[in-house]
Amino acid sequence: MKKNLERINTTLNNIEDKGKYILIFILYFLGFVLGPSLFYSIVNKFYPIDDIMIANLIGNGLYSVFIFIILHKVLINDFKKLKKNKINNMRIMFKWWGIGLAIMMFSNLIINEIVFNGSIAANEEANREIILASPYLSIFLAVFLAPFVEELTFRYGLRKIFKNVWFYAITSGVIFGLLHAIAGIESAKDLIELLYIIPYGALGFAFSVIYYKTDNIWVNIFTHMLHNGIVYSMLLLFV
């Protein structure tokens, strides 16, 4: 009887903890979606800004500062641990980033050629236009601010909800992929763009495994920065 009660209490505590972590992730997600616009609108009331890139920089920059303040203990602690297991962390990082990148590139190729007859994702096309219009600001946003906020939201924010690495990685990958894919959807005709959940999600899946195995969010942030830096550098060189 005593053991049964202990099991029930343990189960209830686990459900309570999981519910708390789900709520925390929802708050992180809402902050990720709404935070930059909120901060920008506050600044815009005092100093009206017409340039969309400057507006994005201000909104995302202020939100990055805000999320740093909220999670500064985690970030500082993980930064201090970076030197530990450095070789093992790099091995994990390059292994899983390589796997995610390979799946991403292969699935992108298949979708682009077979489904879209050589076209690219609408989200990627929009990014290219932004880069060409304002290369320095867009690169700063994509290479530094976006990886910082996205890893804290989709990797750190979801981590405590799941004990199983694969459930965690799949969930994080799907949400991450969905958010990037829907950026290119403007009408019901564009719903086929949801196929890009696969390549974007593959990268999100790989980043999730990296965080699960290294338990250091900075490894993820630096990996994401490296990935975006290479991609955006290639776009500048070849587009």
PyMOL commands that set and color helices and strands:
alter all, ss='L'
color gray80, all
select helices_A, chain A and resi 2-46+52-70+72-80+86-115+122-133+135-159+165-184+188-214+217-238
alter helices_A, ss='H'
color red, helices_A
deselect
rebuild
show_as cartoon
